[in-house]
Amino acid sequence: MDSKFKKKLRKPIALLTIGFVILFLFRLAYGYETVADVLPSPPPLLQSETALEVRKNYASKKYQINTGANAVRMDQKYEKIADIQTLSTQFDEEEELIRKQVEQYDALVQFENKNGNNGYRNLNMVIGVPPENFDAIYTQLIKIGKVQAKQITKKDKTNEYKELNAKKASLEKIRESLIDLKSKGGRIDEYMQLENRILEIEQQLQDLGVSLGNFDDENEFCTVKFTLMEGKEISISLLQRIKVALEWTTQYYLMLMAVLTFISLFAYLLLLSIEKIRKTN
């Protein structure tokens, strides 16, 4: 083979080789970043909403609004919930760490469910956290295991709180009116109807009392829903990663070369056609 031709051939071969190596290294690095090092356990058993919602946790924020001459004190009621799902290869140690965080931040475990055999365990917890400790405990809990999902939701509950108080005041007035009517006497059947109606209102007031009790200052909590899923650590050897990267690179590099060859051939034929048309004209 002519030496000049060899020299000309070296440059495109070098360029093609460099392109292949770059693509191979990219795929190898991509595999390290995206392939999980932990095999997750099966999904946790579904819990009913009534089980997860042991009690509603609410908190309040007091602030002032200046309205010219006077300052009006406002009391905002809100619900703040953090959802954290994390994967663990050291289930017992990290479960103990969660409980230490709960104790450290004066929190309260309001619901707990643990299921599954060793290697495939799931721990579901609903934690009531004092509002001032919410951000701190959230920051610590997302460091446990390998977090799969996390979010914080905050909802204003001020109007709901006001509506409950208004309903309570209305029921109390109705109860007082019915008690006054009962004292005026009347037929036995009317008396019994009034008594039943008063009992119904008393029951409604008790239910309202429970709902309003969640808003009491001494019961103020924010909520952290924490799911710890046990997983198995997996290891992929370097040779396996190289094999996968090499197969992928070869496949897609050949496809890329085929596309470029087709485009070049099409462009060449197009130029020939244009040149032929010019000569005929």
C-alpha positions in Angstrom: 0.0 0.0 0.0 1.3 3.5 -0.9 2.9 5.3 2.0 1.1 8.6 1.1 -2.3 6.7 1.2 -1.4 5.2 4.6 -0.7 8.7 5.9 -4.0 10.0 4.6 -5.8 7.0 6.1 -4.3 7.4 9.6 -6.1 10.7 10.4 -9.7 9.4 9.8 -8.9 6.2 11.6 -7.6 8.1 14.5 -10.7 10.4 14.6 -13.0 7.4 14.4 -11.1 5.6 17.2 -11.2 8.7 19.4 -14.9 9.0 18.8 -15.4 5.4 19.8 -13.3 5.8 23.0 -15.2 8.9 24.0 -18.5 7.3 23.5 -17.3 4.2 25.4 -16.1 6.2 28.4 -19.3 8.2 28.5 -21.4 5.0 28.6 -19.1 3.5 31.3 -19.4 6.7 33.5 -23.2 6.8 32.9 -23.5 3.2 34.1 -21.8 4.1 37.4 -24.1 7.0 38.0 -27.4 5.4 37.1 -27.3 1.8 38.0 -28.5 1.3 41.6 -26.1 -0.1 44.2 -29.1 -1.3 46.3 -31.8 -3.7 45.2 -35.1 -2.5 46.8 -37.4 -4.8 48.8 -40.9 -5.5 47.6 -43.4 -2.5 48.0 -44.6 -2.1 51.6 -48.0 -3.5 52.5 -50.7 -0.9 51.9 -52.1 0.7 55.1 -55.6 2.1 55.3 -56.0 5.8 55.5 -57.7 5.5 58.9 -54.6 3.7 60.2 -52.1 6.2 58.9 -54.2 9.2 60.0 -54.2 8.4 63.8 -54.9 12.1 64.5 -54.7 15.3 62.7 -51.7 17.4 63.6 -52.0 21.2 63.4 -49.8 24.1 64.4 -50.3 27.8 64.7 -48.3 31.0 63.8 -49.1 34.2 65.6 -48.3 37.6 63.9 -49.6 41.1 63.8 -51.0 43.2 61.0 -50.8 47.0 61.2 -54.0 48.6 60.1 -53.1 52.2 60.6 -53.6 53.2 64.2 -54.2 49.7 65.6 -52.3 46.4 65.3 -54.5 43.4 64.8 -53.2 40.0 66.2 -53.7 37.1 63.7 -53.5 33.5 64.5 -52.9 31.2 61.5 -53.6 27.5 61.8 -51.8 25.2 59.4 -51.0 21.6 58.7 -47.5 20.7 57.7 -46.6 17.2 56.5 -43.3 15.7 55.4 -43.2 12.4 53.4 -39.9 10.5 53.3 -39.3 7.2 51.7 -35.8 5.8 52.1 -34.0 2.5 51.2 -31.7 0.9 53.8 -29.1 -1.8 53.7 -28.6 -1.5 57.5 -32.2 -1.8 58.6 -31.7 -2.4 62.4 -29.0 0.3 62.8 -31.0 2.9 60.9 -34.3 2.1 62.7 -32.5 2.7 65.9 -31.2 6.0 64.5 -34.7 7.1 63.6 -35.9 6.5 67.2 -33.0 8.4 68.6 -33.9 11.4 66.3 -37.5 11.2 67.5 -36.4 11.3 71.1 -33.8 14.0 70.6 -36.3 16.4 69.0 -39.1 15.8 71.5 -41.3 14.1 68.8 -43.9 11.5 69.3 -44.5 8.3 67.3 -48.3 8.4 66.6 -48.5 5.4 64.4 -46.1 2.5 63.6 -46.3 -0.5 61.4 -43.4 -3.0 60.7 -43.8 -5.9 58.3 -41.8 -8.4 56.2 -39.1 -11.0 56.9 -35.4 -10.2 57.3 -34.0 -8.8 54.1 -37.4 -7.5 53.0 -38.7 -5.5 56.0 -40.6 -2.3 55.9 -41.1 0.2 58.7 -43.9 2.8 58.4 -44.1 5.6 61.0 -46.2 8.7 61.5 -44.3 11.1 63.8 -45.7 14.1 65.5 -43.0 16.8 65.7 -43.1 20.2 67.6 -43.3 22.9 64.9 -40.0 24.5 66.1 -38.2 21.2 65.6 -39.7 20.2 62.2 -37.0 21.5 59.9 -34.2 20.1 62.1 -35.6 16.6 62.3 -36.5 16.6 58.6 -32.8 17.5 57.8 -31.6 14.6 59.9 -34.1 12.0 58.7 -33.3 12.6 55.0 -29.7 11.6 55.8 -30.8 8.1 56.8 -30.4 5.4 54.1 -30.8 6.2 50.4 -33.8 8.6 50.0 -36.1 7.5 47.2 -38.7 10.2 47.6 -39.3 13.2 49.8 -41.7 16.2 49.9 -43.1 18.7 52.3 -46.7 19.9 52.1 -48.2 22.9 54.0 -51.9 23.7 54.1 -53.6 26.7 55.7 -56.3 25.5 58.1 -57.4 28.9 59.6 -60.8 29.0 57.8 -61.5 25.4 58.9 -60.7 26.3 62.5 -63.0 29.4 62.3 -65.8 27.3 60.8 -65.6 24.7 63.6 -65.8 27.4 66.2 -68.7 29.0 64.5 -70.5 25.7 64.3 -69.8 25.0 67.9 -71.2 28.4 68.9 -74.4 27.8 66.8 -75.0 24.4 68.3 -74.6 25.7 71.8 -77.2 28.4 71.1 -79.6 25.8 69.7 -79.0 23.5 72.8 -79.8 26.4 75.2 -83.0 27.2 73.3 -84.1 23.6 73.4 -83.4 23.3 77.1 -85.5 26.5 77.6 -88.3 24.9 75.7 -88.1 21.7 77.7 -88.5 23.6 80.9 -91.9 25.1 79.7 -93.5 21.7 79.8 -95.8 20.1 77.2 -96.9 16.7 75.9 -94.8 13.7 76.6 -94.1 13.0 72.9 -92.9 16.6 72.4 -90.7 16.3 75.6 -89.1 13.1 74.2 -88.4 14.7 70.9 -86.8 17.7 72.5 -84.7 15.3 74.7 -83.6 13.3 71.7 -82.7 16.5 69.8 -80.7 17.7 72.8 -78.8 14.4 72.9 -78.0 14.7 69.2 -76.6 18.2 69.6 -74.6 17.0 72.6 -73.0 14.3 70.5 -72.2 16.8 67.7 -70.6 19.1 70.3 -68.5 16.2 71.6 -67.3 15.5 68.0 -66.5 19.1 67.5 -64.6 19.2 70.7 -62.4 16.4 69.5 -61.8 18.2 66.2 -61.1 21.5 67.9 -58.8 19.7 70.4 -56.4 19.0 67.6 -56.0 22.8 67.2 -55.2 23.4 70.9 -51.8 25.1 71.5 -50.7 22.3 73.8 -51.4 19.7 71.1 -49.5 21.5 68.3 -47.5 19.2 66.1 -46.3 18.9 62.5 -46.3 15.5 60.9 -43.5 13.4 59.4 -44.5 10.2 57.5 -41.4 8.0 57.3 -41.1 4.8 55.4 -37.9 2.7 55.8 -37.6 -0.1 53.2 -34.9 -2.8 53.6 -32.9 -3.5 50.5 -30.0 -5.8 49.5 -26.7 -4.3 48.4 -25.6 -5.4 45.0 -22.1 -5.1 43.4 -21.4 -5.0 39.7 -17.9 -5.9 38.7 -15.7 -3.7 36.6 -15.5 -6.3 33.9 -19.3 -6.5 33.7 -19.5 -2.8 33.4 -16.9 -2.7 30.7 -18.7 -5.6 28.8 -22.0 -3.7 28.9 -20.4 -0.4 27.9 -18.5 -2.0 25.1 -21.6 -3.8 23.7 -23.7 -0.6 23.9 -20.9 1.5 22.3 -20.4 -0.9 19.4 -24.1 -1.1 18.7 -24.7 2.6 18.7 -21.4 3.6 17.1 -22.1 1.4 14.1 -25.6 2.8 13.9 -24.2 6.3 14.0 -21.6 5.5 11.3 -24.4 4.0 9.1 -26.5 7.1 9.5 -23.5 9.3 8.7 -22.6 7.2 5.7 -26.2 7.4 4.4 -26.2 11.1 4.8 -22.8 11.5 3.1 -23.9 9.2 0.2 -27.2 11.1 -0.2 -25.3 14.5 -0.2 -22.9 13.2 -2.8 -25.7 12.0 -5.1 -27.5 15.3 -4.6 -24.4 17.2 -5.6 -23.9 15.0 -8.6 -27.4 15.6 -9.7 -27.1 19.4 -9.2 -23.9 19.4 -11.2 -25.5 17.3 -14.0 -28.4 19.7 -14.2 -26.1 22.7 -14.4 -24.2 21.1 -17.3 -27.3 20.3 -19.2 -28.4 23.9 -18.8 
